[in-house]
C-alpha cells in the first residue's frame, strides 16, 4: 500500500494512487481551519486535507514536492510538513507574525516575511533549519518574492508604502522603491526584467524595472488590488481585487487591463498551473478557490476548501 494511504484521517478524500507527487497539485492554506487543502488540478477536486498549524498563511512547496513550508502566524514559526506522511515534521522559529513564504528558484532557500520584526528569515532546505535573517527598512513586510535568477528579493512593506529590495548574495537590503498605499502581492516577468506590485489602498499596480528599480508604469486595477500572478509566457499578469470579487487581467505589452473575471468574495493570493492554462484564486470570505480558464478569461468553477483560504501554490 502506498505510504499516503496508510495515514488516512476522517473526512479526507484521497485516491490511493502510487504517489501524491505526480504534480501538479494546488495547495491552499486555510487560516480559519488550520489545514492545507490539496487540489488535483487535472480534476479540480480536493483530494486531501493536511494539518497546517493554528493559522497557516504563507506557503511554499519544495522542488521535489516532498515538503510543505507553512507560516503559522500566531505561533511565530515556519511549520515543515511531510507530504508523504501528511504530518508536521518540524518547525523553525521566525518571530512575531510571519506571513508570505517563498522558495528560491534553485530550491535552496525558503524565505518568510516577518511583519512585527521587520525582517526576512531564511531557512536552508538542505537541513530544514534556520540559516539567517535580513532586516528591511519597510514596516510590516508581507510578501517576499525572488527574481527568476534568484539574485534579488523584492519585499512588500505593507505599512511602509514601499518595496524593499534585497541582494541575496550580499544578504542585505540595497534599495527601496516607493509605491502606492499598502503594497501586497508581487510577481516577476519570467525574464526578470520587471516586477508587478499590487497596492491595495491605491487600487493600482506598480511596474518596477528590476535593473534600475525605477517605476515604469502605474496601472489602475480593481478595488483593493492585492494578489499577483504572472503567466509563464510573460504575456499576462493577474491581479486579485479583494473589494470587487474579481481578477484583472493585464496585457504586459501595453500594461493595460484587457479583461476582468468575477470570482468569489475577497479574492486574495493566486497561482497558475505550470502550463499557464488555469489560474487558481483563493477566496477568503467564500471559503473557496475559483478556477479560471486563462485562454478564455472565464471562470470554470468554484472549489470548496477550508475556512478563510489565504493563498495558493501549485506544484
C-alpha positions in Angstrom: 0.0 0.0 0.0 1.4 3.4 -0.8 2.6 5.4 2.2 -0.1 8.1 1.7 -2.8 5.5 2.1 -1.6 4.3 5.4 -2.3 7.6 7.1 -5.9 8.4 6.2 -7.8 10.7 8.5 -11.5 11.3 8.7 -13.1 13.5 6.1 -10.1 13.2 3.8 -10.8 12.4 0.2 -7.7 10.7 -1.2 -7.3 8.3 -4.0 -4.8 5.6 -3.2 -2.5 6.3 -6.2 1.2 5.4 -6.4 2.2 8.9 -5.4 0.8 12.3 -4.5 3.9 13.8 -6.0 2.6 13.3 -9.6 2.2 17.1 -10.0 0.7 19.5 -10.4 -1.4 19.9 -7.3 -2.7 23.1 -5.9 -2.0 23.7 -2.2 -4.3 26.0 -0.3 -3.6 27.3 3.3 -6.9 27.8 5.2 -6.1 30.2 8.1 -9.5 29.7 9.7 -9.4 25.9 9.6 -5.8 25.2 10.3 -5.5 23.0 7.2 -3.9 22.8 3.8 -6.4 21.7 1.1 -4.8 19.7 -1.8 -6.5 20.1 -5.2 -5.7 17.8 -8.1 -5.5 20.3 -11.0 -6.4 17.6 -13.5 -9.8 17.0 -11.9 -10.2 20.2 -9.8 -11.2 18.1 -6.9 -9.9 18.3 -3.3 -8.1 15.1 -2.7 -6.6 15.7 0.7 -6.7 17.9 3.8 -3.4 18.2 5.6 -2.8 19.7 9.1 -1.3 23.2 8.6 -0.9 24.6 12.1 -3.1 27.0 14.1 -3.3 29.7 11.4 -1.5 28.9 8.2 -0.8 31.7 5.7 2.2 31.8 3.5 3.1 28.5 1.8 5.9 27.1 -0.3 6.4 23.5 -1.7 9.9 22.0 -2.2 11.0 21.3 -5.7 10.7 17.6 -5.2 7.2 18.1 -3.8 8.1 16.3 -0.6 7.8 19.2 1.9 5.4 22.0 2.6 6.7 25.1 4.3 3.9 27.0 6.1 4.0 30.2 8.1 1.9 29.6 11.3 1.1 33.2 12.1 0.1 33.2 15.8 2.8 30.7 16.8 5.5 32.7 15.1 7.0 29.8 13.3 7.5 28.0 10.0 5.9 24.6 10.1 7.6 21.9 8.0 5.1 19.3 6.8 5.9 16.0 5.2 3.7 15.5 2.1 4.5 11.7 2.2 3.1 11.4 5.7 0.9 14.4 5.6 2.1 15.4 9.1 4.3 18.0 10.7 8.0 17.1 10.8 9.5 20.1 12.5 9.4 23.9 13.0 11.6 26.9 12.5 11.3 30.0 14.8 10.6 33.1 12.8 9.5 35.9 15.0 6.2 37.7 15.6 3.6 37.5 12.8 5.1 35.7 9.8 3.2 36.0 6.5 4.3 35.4 3.0 6.6 32.4 2.2 8.6 31.8 -1.0 11.0 29.2 -2.4 14.2 30.3 -4.2 14.4 29.3 -7.9 17.2 26.8 -7.1 15.2 25.3 -4.3 17.9 26.1 -1.7 16.2 28.7 0.4 12.7 29.3 1.9 12.1 32.9 2.9 9.4 34.2 5.2 8.3 37.8 5.7 8.0 38.5 9.4 5.8 41.5 10.0 6.5 42.6 13.5 10.2 42.0 13.4 10.5 43.8 10.0 12.8 41.2 8.6 13.1 38.2 6.3 14.0 34.9 7.8 15.7 32.4 5.6 15.5 28.6 6.0 18.0 26.2 4.4 16.0 23.4 2.7 19.0 21.1 2.8 18.8 20.9 6.6 15.3 22.4 7.2 16.8 24.7 9.8 17.0 28.5 10.1 20.0 29.9 8.2 20.0 33.7 8.7 17.8 36.8 8.8 17.8 40.0 6.8 16.4 43.2 8.3 14.3 45.5 6.0 13.6 49.2 6.3 9.9 49.0 5.4 7.3 48.4 8.0 5.4 45.2 8.2 6.8 43.1 5.3 4.1 40.9 3.9 5.4 39.2 0.8 9.0 38.3 -0.2 9.4 37.2 -3.8 12.6 36.1 -5.6 13.6 37.4 -9.0 13.7 34.5 -11.6 17.5 34.3 -11.3 17.4 34.3 -7.5 19.7 37.2 -7.2 17.1 39.7 -5.8 14.4 39.5 -3.3 11.5 42.0 -3.6 9.6 42.6 -0.3 6.3 44.5 0.0 6.2 46.7 3.1 2.5 46.7 3.9 2.6 49.7 6.2 5.6 51.4 4.6 4.1 52.0 1.1 7.3 50.7 -0.4 9.1 47.7 -1.9 12.4 46.8 -0.2 15.0 45.2 -2.5 17.5 42.7 -1.1 20.7 41.5 -2.7 20.7 37.8 -1.8 24.5 37.4 -2.4 25.2 40.3 -0.1 22.4 39.3 2.2 21.3 42.9 2.8 18.8 45.5 1.5 20.2 47.6 -1.3 17.3 49.7 -2.4 13.8 50.8 -1.6 11.1 51.8 -4.1 8.1 54.0 -3.0 4.8 52.7 -4.3 1.1 53.2 -3.5 -0.5 52.7 -0.2 -0.5 49.2 1.3 1.6 47.1 -1.2 0.8 43.4 -1.2 1.4 40.9 -3.9 4.5 40.9 -6.2 5.2 39.0 -9.4 8.1 39.0 -11.8 8.0 38.5 -15.6 9.8 35.2 -16.5 12.8 37.1 -18.0 13.2 39.0 -14.7 13.0 42.4 -16.4 10.0 43.8 -14.5 8.1 43.2 -11.3 4.4 44.0 -10.8 3.3 45.1 -7.4 -0.3 45.5 -6.3 -1.0 48.4 -3.9 -4.3 47.6 -2.1 -5.3 51.0 -0.9 -4.3 52.7 -4.1 -6.2 50.2 -6.3 -3.2 50.2 -8.6 -0.4 48.0 -9.9 3.1 49.5 -10.0 5.6 48.2 -12.6 9.2 48.3 -11.4 12.2 47.9 -13.7 14.2 45.2 -12.0 17.6 46.5 -13.1 17.2 50.2 -12.4 14.5 49.9 -9.7 12.6 52.7 -11.4 8.8 52.7 -11.7 8.0 52.4 -15.4 4.2 52.2 -15.2 1.1 52.6 -13.0 -1.9 50.5 -13.9 -5.4 51.1 -12.5 -6.8 47.8 -11.1 -9.9 46.9 -9.2 -10.9 47.8 -5.6 -8.4 46.6 -3.1 -5.9 45.1 -5.5 -3.7 42.6 -3.7 -2.6 39.2 -5.1 -0.4 39.0 -8.2 0.3 36.0 -10.5 2.3 36.1 -13.8 1.6 33.8 -16.8 4.6 31.5 -17.6 4.9 33.1 -21.0 5.0 36.6 -19.6 2.1 37.8 -21.7 -0.3 38.4 -18.8 -0.3 39.5 -15.2 -3.3 38.6 -13.0 -4.3 40.8 -10.1 -7.0 39.8 -7.5 -9.3 42.6 -6.4 -10.3 41.9 -2.8 -13.1 44.5 -2.7 -14.5 43.8 -6.1 -14.6 40.0 -6.1 -12.7 39.9 -9.4 -9.4 39.3 -11.1 -8.0 41.9 -13.5 -6.0 40.6 -16.5 -3.2 42.9 -17.6 -1.5 42.7 -21.0 2.2 43.1 -20.4 2.9 44.6 -23.8 0.5 47.5 -23.2 0.3 47.5 -19.4 -3.5 47.8 -19.7 -6.3 45.7 -18.2 -7.8 43.7 -21.0 -10.3 41.6 -19.1 -12.0 41.3 -15.7 -13.2 37.9 -14.3 -15.6 37.6 -11.5 -14.6 35.2 -8.7 -15.6 34.6 -5.0 -15.6 37.1 -2.2 -12.4 38.6 -1.0 -10.0 37.0 -3.5 -6.5 37.0 -2.2 -3.4 35.2 -3.4 -3.3 33.1 -6.5 -1.2 30.6 -8.6 -1.1 29.3 -12.1 -0.5 25.8 -13.4 2.9 25.3 -14.9 1.5 25.4 -18.5 -0.5 28.6 -17.6 -3.8 27.1 -18.7 -5.6 27.6 -15.3 -5.4 30.2 -12.6 -6.4 29.2 -9.0 -7.7 32.1 -6.8 -8.2 31.8 -3.1 -11.5 33.5 -2.0 -11.2 34.2 1.7 -14.7 35.1 2.6 -16.2 32.5 0.3 -14.2 29.5 1.6 -13.4 28.6 -2.0 -10.9 28.6 -4.8 -12.0 29.9 -8.2 -10.6 28.2 -11.3 -10.1 30.5 -14.3 -9.5 29.4 -17.9 -6.7 31.7 -18.9 -7.3 31.2 -22.7 -10.9 32.4 -22.5 -10.6 34.6 -19.3 -13.6 32.7 -17.9 -14.3 31.2 -14.5 -14.6 27.4 -14.8 -15.8 26.6 -11.3 -15.5 27.2 -7.6 -13.9 24.6 -5.4 -15.0 24.4 -1.7 -11.9 24.4 0.6 -11.4 25.2 4.3 -12.3 28.4 6.1 -10.5 31.6 5.1 -8.2 30.4 2.4 -5.2 32.7 2.2 -3.5 31.7 -1.0 -2.5 29.0 -3.5 0.8 27.4 -4.5 0.9 24.9 -7.5 3.5 22.2 -7.9 
